[in-house]
């Protein structure tokens, strides 16, 4: 039978995910992402090393059976997948940030604001709920630059320690919601490969309970 395929995001979340798989007993080998290879294999599994934003695409399409993605990515892309387990890693907060002197304007109940972000869907929904018209500048690089050069007054981004904000003279103005990494599963794989996928989910859940 074909190996179960995981789509994992590059970077620290990859390492944290592999550690959970090892400690839960579903993976007995060491998987090192420090290689140019984009497909890594163990005895029982295949791992696709992808950008975090691409994980839901690979899982929803069925190229990968299982993936690991943060709430920020899942809320933005809203993929049609199962989300059976909160892995309790990758803690971040999705926030509104800006210059300290713009705090008063933000909380003055403005009717219009401008926001730079990598998360246009999350941003639009959040400010729509607040009844604020928002002009969104979608960026793919460092959004912290936008308020500094006058592109947008505020940003919506994920923040872990806040160091990058502080180094650029920005502050968290309002938290939107926390974000952690979730195990996600392709809906067809969940049904057709249940004899392999259910034990994976159960072992991870058991490990996380202890």
ZADO-1210 file (C-alpha; in nm, 4 decimals, padded with zeros to 6 digits):
<atoms>
<atom x="00.0000" y="00.0000" z="00.0000" code="UNK" pos="1"/>
<atom x="00.1205" y="00.3509" z="-00.0755" code="UNK" pos="2"/>
<atom x="00.2829" y="00.5482" z="00.2017" code="UNK" pos="3"/>
<atom x="00.0838" y="00.8094" z="00.3902" code="UNK" pos="4"/>
<atom x="00.1971" y="01.1506" z="00.2655" code="UNK" pos="5"/>
<atom x="00.2381" y="01.4508" z="00.4947" code="UNK" pos="6"/>
<atom x="00.2684" y="01.8143" z="00.3812" code="UNK" pos="7"/>
<atom x="00.4778" y="02.0014" z="00.6377" code="UNK" pos="8"/>
<atom x="00.5768" y="02.3689" z="00.6464" code="UNK" pos="9"/>
<atom x="00.9438" y="02.4572" z="00.6244" code="UNK" pos="10"/>
<atom x="01.1194" y="02.5888" z="00.9332" code="UNK" pos="11"/>
<atom x="01.0576" y="02.5460" z="01.3016" code="UNK" pos="12"/>
<atom x="00.7076" y="02.4062" z="01.2628" code="UNK" pos="13"/>
<atom x="00.8539" y="02.1240" z="01.0548" code="UNK" pos="14"/>
<atom x="01.0904" y="02.0306" z="01.3375" code="UNK" pos="15"/>
<atom x="00.8172" y="02.0634" z="01.6010" code="UNK" pos="16"/>
<atom x="00.5833" y="01.8429" z="01.3968" code="UNK" pos="17"/>
<atom x="00.8472" y="01.5740" z="01.3456" code="UNK" pos="18"/>
<atom x="00.9202" y="01.5799" z="01.7199" code="UNK" pos="19"/>
<atom x="00.5515" y="01.5221" z="01.7970" code="UNK" pos="20"/>
<atom x="00.5376" y="01.2347" z="01.5472" code="UNK" pos="21"/>
<atom x="00.8440" y="01.0778" z="01.7078" code="UNK" pos="22"/>
<atom x="00.7316" y="01.1213" z="02.0679" code="UNK" pos="23"/>
<atom x="00.3838" y="00.9906" z="01.9891" code="UNK" pos="24"/>
<atom x="00.5364" y="00.6730" z="01.8448" code="UNK" pos="25"/>
<atom x="00.4213" y="00.7016" z="01.4846" code="UNK" pos="26"/>
<atom x="00.7682" y="00.7847" z="01.3502" code="UNK" pos="27"/>
<atom x="01.0811" y="00.5979" z="01.4557" code="UNK" pos="28"/>
<atom x="01.3335" y="00.7665" z="01.2280" code="UNK" pos="29"/>
<atom x="01.4890" y="01.1097" z="01.2246" code="UNK" pos="30"/>
<atom x="01.3778" y="01.3339" z="00.9374" code="UNK" pos="31"/>
<atom x="01.6173" y="01.6189" z="00.8646" code="UNK" pos="32"/>
<atom x="01.4853" y="01.9148" z="00.6656" code="UNK" pos="33"/>
<atom x="01.8340" y="02.0619" z="00.6223" code="UNK" pos="34"/>
<atom x="01.8544" y="01.9479" z="00.2634" code="UNK" pos="35"/>
<atom x="01.7506" y="02.0815" z="-00.0745" code="UNK" pos="36"/>
<atom x="01.5228" y="01.7821" z="-00.1230" code="UNK" pos="37"/>
<atom x="01.1538" y="01.8682" z="-00.1261" code="UNK" pos="38"/>
<atom x="01.0373" y="01.5103" z="-00.0699" code="UNK" pos="39"/>
<atom x="01.1728" y="01.3221" z="00.2325" code="UNK" pos="40"/>
<atom x="01.0872" y="00.9600" z="00.3083" code="UNK" pos="41"/>
<atom x="01.0851" y="00.7271" z="00.6052" code="UNK" pos="42"/>
<atom x="00.9898" y="00.3595" z="00.6136" code="UNK" pos="43"/>
<atom x="00.6166" y="00.4334" z="00.6400" code="UNK" pos="44"/>
<atom x="00.5734" y="00.7966" z="00.5402" code="UNK" pos="45"/>
<atom x="00.6502" y="01.0515" z="00.2726" code="UNK" pos="46"/>
<atom x="00.7011" y="01.4158" z="00.3723" code="UNK" pos="47"/>
<atom x="00.6541" y="01.7081" z="00.1344" code="UNK" pos="48"/>
<atom x="00.8485" y="02.0152" z="00.2478" code="UNK" pos="49"/>
<atom x="00.6431" y="02.3172" z="00.1412" code="UNK" pos="50"/>
<atom x="00.5678" y="02.6791" z="00.2295" code="UNK" pos="51"/>
<atom x="00.3214" y="02.7104" z="00.5152" code="UNK" pos="52"/>
<atom x="00.0673" y="02.8819" z="00.2894" code="UNK" pos="53"/>
<atom x="00.0781" y="02.5866" z="00.0483" code="UNK" pos="54"/>
<atom x="00.0064" y="02.3102" z="00.3022" code="UNK" pos="55"/>
<atom x="-00.3760" y="02.3292" z="00.2739" code="UNK" pos="56"/>
<atom x="-00.3527" y="02.3206" z="-00.1068" code="UNK" pos="57"/>
<atom x="-00.1625" y="01.9917" z="-00.1039" code="UNK" pos="58"/>
<atom x="-00.3960" y="01.8376" z="00.1552" code="UNK" pos="59"/>
<atom x="-00.7255" y="01.9559" z="00.0085" code="UNK" pos="60"/>
<atom x="-00.6210" y="01.8368" z="-00.3391" code="UNK" pos="61"/>
<atom x="-00.5274" y="01.4919" z="-00.2081" code="UNK" pos="62"/>
<atom x="-00.1597" y="01.5127" z="-00.3027" code="UNK" pos="63"/>
<atom x="-00.0955" y="01.4877" z="00.0719" code="UNK" pos="64"/>
<atom x="-00.3129" y="01.2873" z="00.3103" code="UNK" pos="65"/>
<atom x="-00.2187" y="01.4856" z="00.6207" code="UNK" pos="66"/>
<atom x="-00.0697" y="01.8286" z="00.6841" code="UNK" pos="67"/>
<atom x="00.0231" y="02.0720" z="00.9571" code="UNK" pos="68"/>
<atom x="-00.0955" y="02.4322" z="00.9268" code="UNK" pos="69"/>
<atom x="-00.1478" y="02.7270" z="01.1583" code="UNK" pos="70"/>
<atom x="-00.4836" y="02.8868" z="01.2235" code="UNK" pos="71"/>
<atom x="-00.3649" y="03.1950" z="01.0351" code="UNK" pos="72"/>
<atom x="-00.3192" y="02.9907" z="00.7170" code="UNK" pos="73"/>
<atom x="-00.6411" y="02.7934" z="00.7648" code="UNK" pos="74"/>
<atom x="-00.8552" y="03.0993" z="00.8346" code="UNK" pos="75"/>
<atom x="-00.7156" y="03.2745" z="00.5294" code="UNK" pos="76"/>
<atom x="-00.7568" y="02.9852" z="00.2848" code="UNK" pos="77"/>
<atom x="-01.0584" y="02.8095" z="00.4455" code="UNK" pos="78"/>
<atom x="-00.9750" y="02.4680" z="00.2940" code="UNK" pos="79"/>
<atom x="-01.2288" y="02.1842" z="00.2863" code="UNK" pos="80"/>
<atom x="-01.0352" y="01.9487" z="00.5155" code="UNK" pos="81"/>
<atom x="-01.0750" y="01.7788" z="00.8528" code="UNK" pos="82"/>
<atom x="-00.8993" y="01.9441" z="01.1472" code="UNK" pos="83"/>
<atom x="-00.8958" y="01.6706" z="01.4104" code="UNK" pos="84"/>
<atom x="-00.6077" y="01.7780" z="01.6352" code="UNK" pos="85"/>
<atom x="-00.4680" y="02.0980" z="01.7843" code="UNK" pos="86"/>
<atom x="-00.0953" y="02.0218" z="01.8056" code="UNK" pos="87"/>
<atom x="-00.0429" y="02.2978" z="02.0643" code="UNK" pos="88"/>
<atom x="00.2728" y="02.4259" z="01.8943" code="UNK" pos="89"/>
<atom x="00.3418" y="02.7250" z="01.6719" code="UNK" pos="90"/>
<atom x="00.1834" y="02.9655" z="01.9194" code="UNK" pos="91"/>
<atom x="00.1331" y="03.3101" z="01.7654" code="UNK" pos="92"/>
<atom x="-00.1209" y="03.5878" z="01.7829" code="UNK" pos="93"/>
<atom x="-00.2932" y="03.7514" z="01.4881" code="UNK" pos="94"/>
<atom x="-00.2943" y="04.1225" z="01.5687" code="UNK" pos="95"/>
<atom x="-00.3521" y="04.4731" z="01.4439" code="UNK" pos="96"/>
<atom x="-00.0307" y="04.6753" z="01.4835" code="UNK" pos="97"/>
<atom x="00.0886" y="05.0227" z="01.4003" code="UNK" pos="98"/>
<atom x="00.2732" y="05.3268" z="01.5288" code="UNK" pos="99"/>
<atom x="00.2123" y="05.4115" z="01.8972" code="UNK" pos="100"/>
<atom x="00.0879" y="05.7573" z="01.8027" code="UNK" pos="101"/>
<atom x="-00.1863" y="05.6033" z="01.5852" code="UNK" pos="102"/>
<atom x="-00.3466" y="05.4158" z="01.8745" code="UNK" pos="103"/>
<atom x="-00.5775" y="05.7052" z="01.9586" code="UNK" pos="104"/>
<atom x="-00.6978" y="05.7284" z="01.5982" code="UNK" pos="105"/>
<atom x="-00.7603" y="05.3527" z="01.5858" code="UNK" pos="106"/>
<atom x="-00.9806" y="05.3581" z="01.8950" code="UNK" pos="107"/>
<atom x="-01.1646" y="05.6759" z="01.7907" code="UNK" pos="108"/>
<atom x="-01.4108" y="05.4618" z="01.5937" code="UNK" pos="109"/>
<atom x="-01.2908" y="05.5654" z="01.2454" code="UNK" pos="110"/>
<atom x="-01.5130" y="05.4863" z="00.9486" code="UNK" pos="111"/>
<atom x="-01.2181" y="05.4119" z="00.7177" code="UNK" pos="112"/>
<atom x="-00.8675" y="05.2803" z="00.7729" code="UNK" pos="113"/>
<atom x="-00.5857" y="05.1434" z="00.5573" code="UNK" pos="114"/>
<atom x="-00.4159" y="04.8121" z="00.6408" code="UNK" pos="115"/>
<atom x="-00.1231" y="04.6228" z="00.4889" code="UNK" pos="116"/>
<atom x="-00.1296" y="04.2476" z="00.5404" code="UNK" pos="117"/>
<atom x="-00.0538" y="03.8989" z="00.4130" code="UNK" pos="118"/>
<atom x="-00.4024" y="03.8034" z="00.5327" code="UNK" pos="119"/>
<atom x="-00.6622" y="03.9995" z="00.3300" code="UNK" pos="120"/>
<atom x="-00.9517" y="03.7619" z="00.4084" code="UNK" pos="121"/>
<atom x="-00.8933" y="03.7668" z="00.7845" code="UNK" pos="122"/>
<atom x="-00.8490" y="04.1436" z="00.7733" code="UNK" pos="123"/>
<atom x="-01.1636" y="04.2077" z="00.5690" code="UNK" pos="124"/>
<atom x="-01.3782" y="03.9863" z="00.7911" code="UNK" pos="125"/>
<atom x="-01.2433" y="04.1358" z="01.1122" code="UNK" pos="126"/>
<atom x="-01.3014" y="04.4973" z="01.0191" code="UNK" pos="127"/>
<atom x="-01.6364" y="04.4215" z="00.8550" code="UNK" pos="128"/>
<atom x="-01.7531" y="04.2833" z="01.1901" code="UNK" pos="129"/>
<atom x="-01.6440" y="04.6107" z="01.3497" code="UNK" pos="130"/>
<atom x="-01.8310" y="04.8118" z="01.0862" code="UNK" pos="131"/>
<atom x="-01.5139" y="04.9751" z="00.9540" code="UNK" pos="132"/>
<atom x="-01.4377" y="05.0202" z="00.5845" code="UNK" pos="133"/>
<atom x="-01.0857" y="04.8974" z="00.5235" code="UNK" pos="134"/>
<atom x="-00.8549" y="04.9574" z="00.2282" code="UNK" pos="135"/>
<atom x="-00.6296" y="04.6527" z="00.2124" code="UNK" pos="136"/>
<atom x="-00.2813" y="04.6397" z="00.0639" code="UNK" pos="137"/>
<atom x="-00.1852" y="04.2745" z="00.0216" code="UNK" pos="138"/>
<atom x="00.1893" y="04.2277" z="00.0652" code="UNK" pos="139"/>
<atom x="00.4093" y="03.9198" z="00.0493" code="UNK" pos="140"/>
<atom x="00.7157" y="04.0520" z="00.2280" code="UNK" pos="141"/>
<atom x="00.7722" y="04.2405" z="00.5533" code="UNK" pos="142"/>
<atom x="00.4445" y="04.4179" z="00.6211" code="UNK" pos="143"/>
<atom x="00.6081" y="04.6195" z="00.9018" code="UNK" pos="144"/>
<atom x="00.7500" y="04.8496" z="00.6352" code="UNK" pos="145"/>
<atom x="00.4070" y="04.9759" z="00.5267" code="UNK" pos="146"/>
<atom x="00.3324" y="05.2119" z="00.8198" code="UNK" pos="147"/>
<atom x="00.6907" y="05.3392" z="00.8185" code="UNK" pos="148"/>
<atom x="00.6715" y="05.4635" z="00.4589" code="UNK" pos="149"/>
<atom x="00.3050" y="05.5648" z="00.4566" code="UNK" pos="150"/>
<atom x="00.1590" y="05.2882" z="00.2424" code="UNK" pos="151"/>
<atom x="-00.0903" y="05.1927" z="00.5126" code="UNK" pos="152"/>
<atom x="-00.1561" y="05.3210" z="00.8607" code="UNK" pos="153"/>
<atom x="-00.1868" y="04.9768" z="01.0198" code="UNK" pos="154"/>
<atom x="-00.0886" y="04.6168" z="00.9591" code="UNK" pos="155"/>
<atom x="-00.2498" y="04.2824" z="01.0374" code="UNK" pos="156"/>
<atom x="00.0086" y="04.0137" z="01.0959" code="UNK" pos="157"/>
<atom x="00.1037" y="03.7196" z="01.3141" code="UNK" pos="158"/>
<atom x="00.3250" y="03.7982" z="01.6107" code="UNK" pos="159"/>
<atom x="00.5226" y="03.5512" z="01.8172" code="UNK" pos="160"/>
<atom x="00.7548" y="03.7579" z="02.0369" code="UNK" pos="161"/>
<atom x="00.6910" y="04.1084" z="01.9029" code="UNK" pos="162"/>
<atom x="01.0622" y="04.1683" z="01.8449" code="UNK" pos="163"/>
<atom x="01.0246" y="04.2689" z="01.4797" code="UNK" pos="164"/>
<atom x="00.7494" y="04.5141" z="01.5695" code="UNK" pos="165"/>
<atom x="00.9573" y="04.6730" z="01.8450" code="UNK" pos="166"/>
<atom x="01.2673" y="04.6988" z="01.6279" code="UNK" pos="167"/>
<atom x="01.0637" y="04.8936" z="01.3730" code="UNK" pos="168"/>
<atom x="00.8946" y="05.1229" z="01.6237" code="UNK" pos="169"/>
<atom x="00.5543" y="04.9506" z="01.6021" code="UNK" pos="170"/>
<atom x="00.3256" y="04.8180" z="01.8750" code="UNK" pos="171"/>
<atom x="00.0360" y="04.5759" z="01.9009" code="UNK" pos="172"/>
<atom x="-00.2766" y="04.7879" z="01.8946" code="UNK" pos="173"/>
<atom x="-00.5428" y="04.5183" z="01.9151" code="UNK" pos="174"/>
<atom x="-00.5302" y="04.1384" z="01.9282" code="UNK" pos="175"/>
<atom x="-00.7545" y="03.9571" z="01.6800" code="UNK" pos="176"/>
<atom x="-00.7100" y="03.5960" z="01.7906" code="UNK" pos="177"/>
<atom x="-00.4483" y="03.3382" z="01.8892" code="UNK" pos="178"/>
<atom x="-00.3116" y="03.0899" z="01.6362" code="UNK" pos="179"/>
<atom x="-00.1723" y="02.7400" z="01.6881" code="UNK" pos="180"/>
<atom x="-00.0805" y="02.4588" z="01.4502" code="UNK" pos="181"/>
<atom x="-00.3480" y="02.2079" z="01.3547" code="UNK" pos="182"/>
<atom x="-00.3227" y="01.8603" z="01.2074" code="UNK" pos="183"/>
<atom x="-00.5375" y="01.8603" z="00.8934" code="UNK" pos="184"/>
<atom x="-00.6537" y="01.5592" z="00.6922" code="UNK" pos="185"/>
<atom x="-00.7819" y="01.5177" z="00.3374" code="UNK" pos="186"/>
<atom x="-01.1488" y="01.4176" z="00.3475" code="UNK" pos="187"/>
<atom x="-01.1172" y="01.1282" z="00.1015" code="UNK" pos="188"/>
<atom x="-00.8022" y="00.9951" z="00.2688" code="UNK" pos="189"/>
<atom x="-00.9813" y="01.0122" z="00.6035" code="UNK" pos="190"/>
<atom x="-01.2377" y="00.7628" z="00.4719" code="UNK" pos="191"/>
<atom x="-01.0377" y="00.5447" z="00.2338" code="UNK" pos="192"/>
<atom x="-00.7189" y="00.5209" z="00.4428" code="UNK" pos="193"/>
<atom x="-00.8844" y="00.5169" z="00.7838" code="UNK" pos="194"/>
<atom x="-00.6961" y="00.2022" z="00.8929" code="UNK" pos="195"/>
<atom x="-00.3722" y="00.3994" z="00.8702" code="UNK" pos="196"/>
<atom x="-00.4872" y="00.7519" z="00.9513" code="UNK" pos="197"/>
<atom x="-00.7028" y="00.6810" z="01.2594" code="UNK" pos="198"/>
<atom x="-00.4119" y="00.5251" z="01.4557" code="UNK" pos="199"/>
<atom x="-00.1938" y="00.8272" z="01.3674" code="UNK" pos="200"/>
<atom x="-00.4557" y="01.0661" z="01.5043" code="UNK" pos="201"/>
<atom x="-00.5156" y="00.8535" z="01.8148" code="UNK" pos="202"/>
<atom x="-00.1458" y="00.8269" z="01.9011" code="UNK" pos="203"/>
<atom x="-00.0920" y="01.2007" z="01.8606" code="UNK" pos="204"/>
<atom x="-00.3985" y="01.2780" z="02.0732" code="UNK" pos="205"/>
<atom x="-00.2791" y="01.0358" z="02.3429" code="UNK" pos="206"/>
<atom x="00.0679" y="01.1919" z="02.3466" code="UNK" pos="207"/>
<atom x="-00.0750" y="01.5438" z="02.3727" code="UNK" pos="208"/>
<atom x="-00.2997" y="01.4422" z="02.6641" code="UNK" pos="209"/>
<atom x="-00.0013" y="01.3213" z="02.8682" code="UNK" pos="210"/>
</atoms>
